[in-house]
Amino acid sequence: MQIIKYPQESQYPEIVKRPVLDVSQLNDTVSAVLSDIKLHGDQAVKKYEEKFDHVVLKTLAVSAEEMEEAEAQVSSELKAALELAHDNISKFHSAQRFEGKRIETAKGVTCWQRSVPIEKVGLYIPGGTAPLFSTVLMLATPAKIAGCREIVLCTPPNREGKVHPAILVSARIAGVSKIFKAGGVQAIGAMAYGTESVPKVYKIFGPGNQYVMAAKQQVSLHDVAIDMPAGPSEVCVIADDKSHAGFVAADLLSQAEHGIDSQVLLISTSEKKLAEVQEEIQRQLELLPRKEIAAKTLENSQLVLVHDTSEAMRLSNAYAPEHLIIATEDYEQLEQSVINAGSVFLGKYACESAGDYASGTNHTLPTHGYATAYNGVNLDSYHRKITFQHLTREGVRSIGRAVELMAENEQLDAHRNAMSIRMKELES
C-alpha cells in the first residue's frame, strides 16, 4: 500500500483516482454478445453459458425440484440468518414509502404526485468467486415491497448446471419465483431484450464485473433502464489515534477480498495508527483464504496521513466512496460533514459487513466516484413518480394569461391556443 503524508488539496485528484482498465476491446465483445442474444434468444444465451460458464444447459429456468433440493442443502442456521437479514431490510425499506401531497399552486390549480411501481424488474446476482446470495435480499426485498408485478432473477450456474443453493433459498425468502441460469453479458441481454424463456424487463438492477457493467451501460442507451453506473467495489476508512487498529485492518481487508480491481483508502490523523494498521493488515492477511486477491487489491490502495479530521473529511468527500467508515472518536460531529458517499458506517463497531448483510440498509451502491451524483438502491429505485394536475374554471382564470404570454414568447402558437380556447369558453 502506498503511503502519502500530508498531501495538499491540489494532490487530491491524483489520490482519488481509481484503477483504470482499457475497455475498448471489452466493449466490442459485449456488443457482439448482446446483438447475438437479441437475434437468437435462448439459443444464444445457452451458447454463451457453454462458452463462458462452461456448462451445457437444456433449459434456463430453475425448476421447482431444484428449489426443493436447495432448501435441503442450506443449513437451518444460515436460513435463520437470511430470515433475520430479510426482516431488517424489510423494516428499513418499508419506512421509505412515499406519501404524495395535493398542493394548490394557484386558485383552482391542484398538483400532486403518485408513486407507481415499475411493473417488470430484472435482478442480476453474480456467482463468480463469491455467490452473492445477500444481494438477492438487497434487490428483491424492496422490489416486493414496492409492488413490482414481475421480478426476474438471473444468476450464473456452476459447471453442473446448478445455482448456489443459498441464492435460491434467499430468492424464496424474498418472494422471487422466476429464476434463470444465466450469467454475465448473456444475462443482461436476456433481461433487456427478452427471450423465449426470460421475460423482458423495464429496469435492471445488480452488481457485476467489468463485462456486466459494460453490458448494462450499453443496453441502457436504447432498451432498458439500469439502477446506476457502477464499477469495482471500494471503501474509505477514517481513523484517529483512538481507533482500533485491528478493526480498521479487518474493514480494509473485508473490502480488498472482493476482487483484484477493488480499492481501499485509509485516511488517518495519526502516523502511529497508520503503522499499527499496516502491521495488522499483514497479520490478518495471512489468515485469509482469499489472501491472494486481497493482496493484489492492496497494491491499488493507499494510506494517507492528514493533519486533522476536517482535512480527512475534505479528502473523503473528494473521493466519494461507495462505503465510508468513520472510526474516529468524533464520528457524531463528522457525520454532518459527509457530502459524497454511498453508505456510511459510524463508530468502531459499525463494520461495512453489517450493511453488506443484515443491518437493513442496502448494499447496492454507487462506486467509482458516482456517489457525487447517485444514491444507492432504495425503495424509490423501484418506483416512478407520475405527476397529476387538475384545473377548474377558476384555475384557468388564475394562470391562463401567464400561459398565453409564455407560449407566445416561445413562438409556440398551438400551445397558446390550447389555453386561449378555454379562456374564451369561460367568457361565453
C-alpha positions as CSV (number, residue, x, y, z in Angstrom):
1,M,0.0,0.0,0.0
2,Q,1.2,3.5,-0.9
3,I,1.7,5.9,2.0
4,I,1.1,9.6,1.4
5,K,1.8,12.1,4.1
6,Y,0.1,15.5,4.5
7,P,-1.0,16.0,0.9
8,Q,-2.0,19.4,-0.4
9,E,-5.6,19.7,-1.8
10,S,-4.1,20.1,-5.2
11,Q,-3.0,16.4,-4.9
12,Y,-6.5,15.1,-4.1
13,P,-7.5,14.4,-7.7
14,E,-4.5,12.1,-8.1
15,I,-5.1,10.4,-4.7
16,V,-8.8,9.7,-5.5
17,K,-8.1,8.2,-9.0
18,R,-9.4,4.6,-9.4
19,P,-7.6,1.9,-11.3
20,V,-8.3,2.3,-15.0
21,L,-8.8,-0.6,-17.3
22,D,-8.7,-0.4,-21.1
23,V,-12.3,-1.3,-22.0
24,S,-12.2,-0.6,-25.8
25,Q,-11.9,-4.3,-26.7
26,L,-14.2,-5.3,-23.9
27,N,-17.0,-3.1,-25.3
28,D,-16.7,-4.7,-28.7
29,T,-17.0,-8.2,-27.2
30,V,-20.0,-7.1,-25.1
31,S,-21.7,-5.5,-28.1
32,A,-21.3,-8.7,-30.2
33,V,-22.8,-10.9,-27.5
34,L,-25.7,-8.6,-26.9
35,S,-26.5,-8.5,-30.6
36,D,-26.4,-12.3,-30.8
37,I,-28.8,-12.6,-27.9
38,K,-31.2,-10.0,-29.4
39,L,-31.4,-12.0,-32.6
40,H,-31.3,-15.6,-31.3
41,G,-32.7,-15.6,-27.8
42,D,-32.4,-18.7,-25.6
43,Q,-30.1,-20.4,-28.2
44,A,-27.5,-17.6,-27.9
45,V,-27.8,-17.5,-24.1
46,K,-27.1,-21.2,-23.9
47,K,-24.2,-20.9,-26.3
48,Y,-22.5,-18.3,-24.2
49,E,-23.3,-20.2,-21.0
50,E,-21.3,-23.0,-22.5
51,K,-18.5,-20.7,-23.7
52,F,-18.1,-18.5,-20.5
53,D,-19.6,-20.6,-17.7
54,H,-18.5,-24.0,-19.1
55,V,-21.9,-25.6,-18.7
56,V,-24.3,-27.1,-21.2
57,L,-27.9,-26.2,-20.3
58,K,-31.1,-27.9,-21.6
59,T,-33.3,-25.2,-20.0
60,L,-32.6,-21.8,-18.5
61,A,-35.4,-21.8,-15.9
62,V,-34.7,-23.1,-12.3
63,S,-37.2,-25.8,-11.7
64,A,-39.4,-26.4,-8.6
65,E,-37.4,-29.6,-7.9
66,E,-34.2,-27.6,-7.9
67,M,-35.7,-25.1,-5.4
68,E,-36.7,-28.0,-3.1
69,E,-33.2,-29.5,-3.4
70,A,-31.7,-26.2,-2.4
71,E,-33.9,-26.0,0.7
72,A,-32.5,-29.3,1.8
73,Q,-28.9,-28.2,1.3
74,V,-28.9,-24.9,3.2
75,S,-28.5,-25.3,7.0
76,S,-31.2,-24.1,9.3
77,E,-28.7,-21.8,10.9
78,L,-28.0,-20.0,7.6
79,K,-31.7,-19.9,6.9
80,A,-32.3,-18.2,10.2
81,A,-29.6,-15.6,9.4
82,L,-31.2,-15.0,6.0
83,E,-34.6,-14.5,7.6
84,L,-33.1,-12.1,10.1
85,A,-31.4,-10.1,7.4
86,H,-34.6,-10.1,5.3
87,D,-36.6,-8.8,8.2
88,N,-34.3,-5.9,8.9
89,I,-34.0,-5.0,5.2
90,S,-37.9,-5.1,5.0
91,K,-38.2,-2.8,8.0
92,F,-35.7,-0.2,6.7
93,H,-37.2,-0.1,3.2
94,S,-40.8,-0.2,4.2
95,A,-40.2,3.0,6.1
96,Q,-39.3,4.7,2.8
97,R,-42.8,4.6,1.4
98,F,-43.7,7.8,-0.4
99,E,-46.8,9.8,0.5
100,G,-47.7,12.4,-2.1
101,K,-49.5,15.7,-1.1
102,R,-52.0,17.6,-3.1
103,I,-50.8,21.2,-3.5
104,E,-53.0,24.1,-4.6
105,T,-50.3,26.1,-6.5
106,A,-52.8,28.8,-7.5
107,K,-56.6,29.3,-7.0
108,G,-58.2,26.4,-8.8
109,V,-54.9,24.7,-9.8
110,T,-54.1,21.5,-7.9
111,C,-50.9,19.4,-8.5
112,W,-49.8,16.1,-7.0
113,Q,-47.5,13.1,-7.5
114,R,-48.3,9.4,-7.3
115,S,-45.6,6.8,-6.8
116,V,-46.2,3.8,-9.2
117,P,-44.1,0.6,-9.1
118,I,-42.1,-0.4,-12.1
119,E,-44.0,-3.3,-13.5
120,K,-41.1,-5.6,-14.6
121,V,-37.7,-5.5,-13.0
122,G,-34.6,-7.7,-13.5
123,L,-32.1,-8.6,-10.8
124,Y,-28.6,-9.8,-11.7
125,I,-26.9,-11.8,-9.0
126,P,-23.2,-12.6,-9.6
127,G,-21.8,-16.0,-8.9
128,G,-18.1,-15.9,-9.8
129,T,-15.6,-16.2,-7.0
130,A,-18.3,-15.4,-4.4
131,P,-22.0,-16.3,-4.7
132,L,-23.7,-13.1,-3.6
133,F,-26.9,-14.5,-2.1
134,S,-27.1,-11.4,0.2
135,T,-27.6,-9.3,-3.0
136,V,-30.8,-11.3,-3.7
137,L,-32.2,-10.0,-0.4
138,M,-31.0,-6.5,-1.1
139,L,-32.6,-6.3,-4.5
140,A,-35.7,-8.5,-4.3
141,T,-36.9,-7.3,-0.9
142,P,-37.6,-3.6,-1.9
143,A,-38.9,-4.8,-5.2
144,K,-41.6,-6.8,-3.4
145,I,-42.4,-4.0,-1.0
146,A,-42.7,-1.6,-4.0
147,G,-45.2,-3.9,-5.6
148,C,-43.3,-4.7,-8.8
149,R,-45.6,-7.1,-10.7
150,E,-42.9,-9.3,-12.2
151,I,-39.4,-9.9,-10.7
152,V,-36.9,-11.8,-12.8
153,L,-33.7,-13.0,-11.4
154,C,-30.7,-14.2,-13.4
155,T,-27.6,-15.8,-11.9
156,P,-24.8,-18.0,-13.3
157,P,-24.9,-21.7,-12.6
158,N,-21.9,-23.9,-11.8
159,R,-20.4,-26.4,-14.2
160,E,-23.0,-29.0,-13.1
161,G,-25.7,-26.6,-14.1
162,K,-26.8,-25.8,-10.6
163,V,-27.4,-22.5,-8.9
164,H,-25.9,-22.0,-5.5
165,P,-28.5,-23.2,-3.0
166,A,-28.3,-20.1,-0.8
167,I,-29.2,-17.9,-3.7
168,L,-32.3,-20.0,-4.3
169,V,-33.3,-20.0,-0.7
170,S,-32.8,-16.2,-0.5
171,A,-35.0,-15.8,-3.6
172,R,-37.7,-17.9,-1.9
173,I,-37.5,-15.8,1.3
174,A,-37.7,-12.6,-0.7
175,G,-40.6,-13.8,-2.8
176,V,-38.9,-14.3,-6.2
177,S,-40.1,-17.2,-8.3
178,K,-38.8,-16.5,-11.8
179,I,-35.1,-17.6,-11.7
180,F,-32.9,-18.3,-14.7
181,K,-29.5,-19.8,-15.1
182,A,-27.6,-17.1,-17.0
183,G,-24.5,-15.1,-16.1
184,G,-22.5,-12.1,-17.3
185,V,-23.4,-10.3,-20.5
186,Q,-25.8,-13.0,-21.7
187,A,-28.0,-12.5,-18.5
188,I,-28.1,-8.7,-19.1
189,G,-29.0,-9.2,-22.7
190,A,-31.7,-11.7,-21.9
191,M,-33.4,-9.4,-19.5
192,A,-33.0,-6.3,-21.7
193,Y,-34.4,-7.9,-24.9
194,G,-36.4,-10.9,-23.6
195,T,-36.0,-14.4,-24.9
196,E,-38.3,-17.4,-25.3
197,S,-37.7,-18.2,-21.6
198,V,-36.6,-14.9,-20.0
199,P,-39.1,-12.1,-19.8
200,K,-38.1,-8.6,-21.0
201,V,-37.9,-6.2,-18.1
202,Y,-38.1,-2.4,-17.8
203,K,-35.2,-1.9,-15.4
204,I,-32.1,-4.0,-14.5
205,F,-30.5,-4.0,-11.0
206,G,-27.4,-5.6,-9.7
207,P,-23.6,-5.6,-9.5
208,G,-21.1,-7.4,-11.6
209,N,-17.7,-7.4,-13.2
210,Q,-16.5,-5.1,-16.0
211,Y,-18.3,-7.1,-18.7
212,V,-21.6,-6.9,-16.8
213,M,-21.2,-3.2,-16.2
214,A,-20.4,-2.6,-19.8
215,A,-23.5,-4.6,-20.9
216,K,-25.7,-2.7,-18.5
217,Q,-24.5,0.6,-19.8
218,Q,-24.9,-0.5,-23.5
219,V,-28.5,-1.8,-23.1
220,S,-29.4,1.4,-21.1
221,L,-28.8,3.5,-24.2
222,H,-31.9,2.3,-26.0
223,D,-33.6,-0.7,-24.4
224,V,-33.9,-0.7,-20.6
225,A,-33.2,1.4,-17.6
226,I,-30.5,0.4,-15.1
227,D,-30.0,1.1,-11.4
228,M,-26.8,3.1,-11.6
229,P,-23.4,3.2,-13.3
230,A,-21.0,1.3,-11.2
231,G,-17.6,-0.4,-11.1
232,P,-15.4,-2.3,-8.7
233,S,-16.2,-2.1,-5.0
234,E,-14.4,0.3,-2.6
235,V,-14.1,1.5,1.0
236,C,-12.7,4.6,2.7
237,V,-11.9,4.4,6.4
238,I,-11.2,7.5,8.5
239,A,-9.2,6.8,11.7
240,D,-7.6,8.7,14.5
241,D,-5.2,7.9,17.4
242,K,-8.1,6.2,19.4
243,S,-9.2,3.9,16.5
244,H,-8.9,0.2,17.0
245,A,-6.1,-0.9,14.6
246,G,-7.4,-4.5,14.3
247,F,-10.9,-3.3,13.4
248,V,-9.6,-0.9,10.8
249,A,-7.4,-3.5,9.2
250,A,-10.3,-6.0,9.2
251,D,-12.5,-3.4,7.5
252,L,-9.9,-2.7,4.8
253,L,-9.3,-6.4,4.1
254,S,-13.1,-7.2,4.0
255,Q,-13.3,-4.9,1.1
256,A,-10.0,-5.9,-0.5
257,E,-11.1,-9.6,-0.8
258,H,-14.0,-8.7,-3.2
259,G,-11.7,-8.7,-6.3
260,I,-8.4,-7.6,-7.6
261,D,-9.9,-4.5,-9.1
262,S,-11.4,-3.3,-5.8
263,Q,-9.8,-0.4,-3.9
264,V,-9.3,0.6,-0.2
265,L,-8.3,4.0,1.2
266,L,-7.3,4.7,4.8
267,I,-7.2,8.3,5.9
268,S,-5.7,8.9,9.4
269,T,-4.7,11.8,11.6
270,S,-2.2,9.6,13.4
271,E,1.1,8.3,11.9
272,K,1.4,5.8,14.7
273,K,-2.1,4.4,13.9
274,L,-1.1,4.0,10.3
275,A,1.9,1.9,11.3
276,E,-0.3,-0.2,13.6
277,V,-2.9,-0.8,10.9
278,Q,-0.2,-1.8,8.4
279,E,1.1,-4.5,10.9
280,E,-2.5,-5.7,11.5
281,I,-3.1,-6.0,7.8
282,Q,-0.1,-8.2,7.3
283,R,-1.0,-10.4,10.2
284,Q,-4.7,-10.8,9.2
285,L,-3.9,-11.1,5.5
286,E,-2.0,-14.4,6.1
287,L,-5.1,-15.9,7.7
288,L,-7.5,-15.2,4.8
289,P,-8.4,-18.0,2.3
290,R,-8.7,-15.2,-0.4
291,K,-5.4,-13.6,0.6
292,E,-4.0,-13.5,-2.9
293,I,-7.0,-11.5,-4.1
294,A,-6.8,-9.1,-1.1
295,A,-3.0,-8.7,-1.5
296,K,-3.5,-7.7,-5.2
297,T,-6.2,-5.2,-4.3
298,L,-3.9,-3.6,-1.7
299,E,-1.4,-2.8,-4.5
300,N,-4.0,-0.3,-5.8
301,S,-4.7,1.1,-2.3
302,Q,-3.4,4.0,-0.3
303,L,-2.8,5.1,3.3
304,V,-3.0,8.9,3.7
305,L,-1.8,10.9,6.7
306,V,-3.6,14.2,7.3
307,H,-3.4,16.9,9.9
308,D,-6.9,16.7,11.4
309,T,-10.4,15.1,10.8
310,S,-11.6,18.2,9.0
311,E,-9.0,17.6,6.4
312,A,-9.8,13.9,6.4
313,M,-13.4,14.7,5.5
314,R,-12.4,17.0,2.7
315,L,-10.4,14.2,1.1
316,S,-13.2,11.7,1.7
317,N,-15.7,13.9,0.0
318,A,-13.3,14.3,-2.9
319,Y,-13.1,10.5,-3.1
320,A,-16.9,10.0,-2.9
321,P,-16.5,6.4,-1.6
322,E,-19.0,3.6,-2.1
323,H,-18.6,2.7,1.6
324,L,-17.3,5.2,4.2
325,I,-16.3,4.1,7.7
326,I,-15.8,6.9,10.2
327,A,-13.9,5.1,13.0
328,T,-12.9,8.2,14.9
329,E,-13.9,9.3,18.4
330,D,-15.8,12.4,17.0
331,Y,-17.8,10.4,14.4
332,E,-21.0,12.1,15.5
333,Q,-19.6,15.5,14.5
334,L,-18.1,14.2,11.3
335,E,-21.4,12.7,10.2
336,Q,-22.6,16.3,9.5
337,S,-19.6,16.8,7.1
338,V,-20.4,13.8,4.9
339,I,-21.4,15.1,1.4
340,N,-20.4,12.4,-1.0
341,A,-20.7,8.7,0.0
342,G,-22.8,5.7,-0.9
343,S,-23.3,4.3,2.7
344,V,-21.8,5.5,5.9
345,F,-20.8,3.5,9.0
346,L,-20.3,5.4,12.2
347,G,-18.2,4.4,15.2
348,K,-15.8,1.5,15.8
349,Y,-18.5,-1.2,15.9
350,A,-20.2,-0.3,12.6
351,C,-18.3,-2.5,10.2
352,E,-19.1,-2.5,6.5
353,S,-20.1,-6.2,6.8
354,A,-23.1,-5.1,8.9
355,G,-24.5,-3.1,6.0
356,D,-23.5,-5.7,3.5
357,Y,-25.6,-8.3,5.2
358,A,-28.0,-7.6,8.0
359,S,-28.3,-4.1,9.4
360,G,-31.1,-3.3,7.0
361,T,-29.5,-0.7,4.7
362,N,-29.0,-1.6,1.0
363,H,-25.5,-2.7,-0.2
364,T,-26.1,-1.9,-3.9
365,L,-24.3,1.4,-4.0
366,P,-22.6,3.8,-6.4
367,T,-18.9,3.3,-7.0
368,H,-16.1,4.9,-8.9
369,G,-16.9,8.4,-7.7
370,Y,-20.6,8.2,-8.8
371,A,-21.6,8.9,-5.2
372,T,-21.2,12.6,-6.1
373,A,-24.5,12.3,-8.1
374,Y,-26.1,8.9,-7.4
375,N,-27.5,7.2,-4.3
376,G,-27.7,3.5,-3.6
377,V,-30.7,1.3,-4.3
378,N,-33.7,2.1,-2.1
379,L,-37.5,1.8,-2.4
380,D,-37.7,4.7,-4.8
381,S,-35.5,2.9,-7.2
382,Y,-38.4,0.6,-8.0
383,H,-40.9,3.4,-8.5
384,R,-41.7,6.1,-11.0
385,K,-43.3,9.3,-9.8
386,I,-46.2,10.4,-12.1
387,T,-47.4,14.0,-11.8
388,F,-51.1,15.0,-11.9
389,Q,-52.8,18.3,-12.2
390,H,-56.4,19.4,-12.2
391,L,-57.6,22.9,-13.3
392,T,-61.1,24.2,-12.5
393,R,-62.6,27.2,-14.3
394,E,-61.1,29.3,-11.6
395,G,-57.7,27.7,-12.3
396,V,-57.9,28.8,-15.9
397,R,-58.5,32.3,-14.8
398,S,-55.6,32.1,-12.3
399,I,-52.8,31.1,-14.7
400,G,-54.4,31.3,-18.2
401,R,-52.9,34.7,-19.2
402,A,-49.5,33.7,-18.0
403,V,-49.6,30.6,-20.1
404,E,-50.6,32.5,-23.1
405,L,-47.9,35.1,-22.8
406,M,-45.1,32.5,-22.2
407,A,-46.3,30.4,-25.2
408,E,-46.4,33.5,-27.4
409,N,-42.9,34.5,-26.5
410,E,-41.6,31.0,-27.2
411,Q,-43.4,31.2,-30.6
412,L,-45.5,28.1,-29.9
413,D,-48.9,29.3,-31.1
414,A,-50.6,25.9,-30.7
415,H,-49.6,25.9,-27.1
416,R,-51.1,29.4,-26.6
417,N,-54.3,28.4,-28.4
418,A,-54.9,25.4,-26.1
419,M,-55.3,27.8,-23.2
420,S,-56.9,30.6,-25.2
421,I,-59.7,28.4,-26.4
422,R,-60.6,27.6,-22.8
423,M,-60.4,31.2,-21.7
424,K,-62.8,32.2,-24.4
425,E,-65.2,29.4,-23.4
426,L,-65.3,30.9,-19.9
427,E,-66.3,34.3,-21.3
428,S,-69.3,32.9,-23.3
